[in-house]
Amino acid sequence: MAAKKCLRFKLETMYLANFRKPFSAITILSYSFPPYTTVRGLLANAMGLERDDYSLQDKLEISLKPLNKVERVQNMALMKKLKSPPDAKERKKLINKLQENNHNLDILDDKEKKLYEKLLILENTSAPFVKEFITPVSCMVYVMGDEKAINDLKLSLKTPKRPLYIGSSDDFVIISFDEEKDIFDVPESPNEISDEIDSIFRITPEIQPVDKKRIIGRVPYKFNVINKKKRDYSREDVIVASPSEPEQNQPNPKLKLNKAVECYKIGDEYITF
């Protein structure tokens, strides 16, 4: 079987962070680690890909394991909605028409006059909400793909095309590599079997963690294109379990499963993708 490569690196947030749970609204809750889609966004940003370029979903497989225990705090915030109104084009045409005619309202037809009246009404687009923050996160990230893709990714992470952030645009991260070994040879298919896993795991009805408290819940996994031109996508979620977040100065615990599963051995760790 043809060999693949796996890049392993450490990811740390510098300040408080929020990895939003998509179903949370008035209170914006956070996962304790960045989901698959969030990590892919970081990688795409490092490589300078366009905003709606999801090609990494088919090129690279991702997994991670938490390295520290996070604490949670909540804070009240004010959200300013910047989304354009549905009739934004008509409003722009109306403003241009008025500017070209020295703001003479007599040139407007009935429909344009009604739109002009809407422009005079101040729209309140702010709303208060509660946002949950977690203390700085540290986790090990594993990215698997062909040799060229992995080498290109490592170079991009070391010399990123854009500033590296995760979650919000001001949540900067620190990426560090193991000086001795950060790229591993892996087979085309999983070559190990274990019921104790070092990484997050996508659970199934048949395979569950022994400790049900380790089930994190539904997390975003990938995006599927419905209409790219209209930026219309559907989100695919998976249910994952995670090893316990290690206490300070304690070894990283493993995720104990009710059945052994196929996995990859990366260094001395058993990882599932």
WOWO-V969631 format. One line per field, one symbol per residue. ss: DSSP state (H for helix, E for strand, L for the rest). phi: phi as a letter, one per 20 degrees, with the letter a starting at -180 (. if undefined). psi: psi as a letter, one per 40 degrees, with the letter a starting at -180 (. if undefined). A space follows every 50 residues. Layout:
# WOWO-V969631
ss->???
phi->???
psi->???
This chain:
# WOWO-V969631
ss->LLLEEEEEEEEEELLLELLELLLLLLEELELLLLLHHHHHHHHHHHLLLL LLLLLHHHHLEEEEEELLLLLEEEEEEEEELLLLLLLHHHHHHHHHHHHH LLLLHHHLLHHHHHHHHHHLLLLLLEEEEEEEEELLLEEEEEEEELHHHH HHHHHHHHLLLLLLELLLLLLEEEEEELLLLLEEEELLLLLEEEEEELLL EELLLLLLELLHHHEEEEEEEEEEEEELLLLEEEEEEEEEELLLLLLLLL LLLLEEEEEEEEEEEELLEEELL
phi->.fedccedbedceecfcbdffgeecfdeecfebffgffffffffffemff geedffgeecdcbbcfdbedddccbecdddedffffdgffffffffffff dlleffeeefffffffffffefeeddbfbddeddfgdcbedccdafgfff ffffffffcffcgebbnefdefcddcdffebcddfcffcgcccbdcdedf befcgedcffeffeffoecfdbddfdbffeldcddddcdcdcgffffgmd fffdeedfbfcfbdedmdddcdd
psi->iiiiihhhihhhidaiihghhdeicdhhiiieihidddddddddddefii dfhfdddedhiiiihieihiihiiihihhhhehiidfddddddddddddd fffheeeiiddddddddddehhhheihiihhhiiihihihhhhhaidddd ddddddddgidiihihbieegiihhiihddhehihiidiheihiehieii hhiiddhiidheeehdahihdihhhdgddefhiihhiihiiiiihiihfi ihiihhieiiihiihhbfihhi.
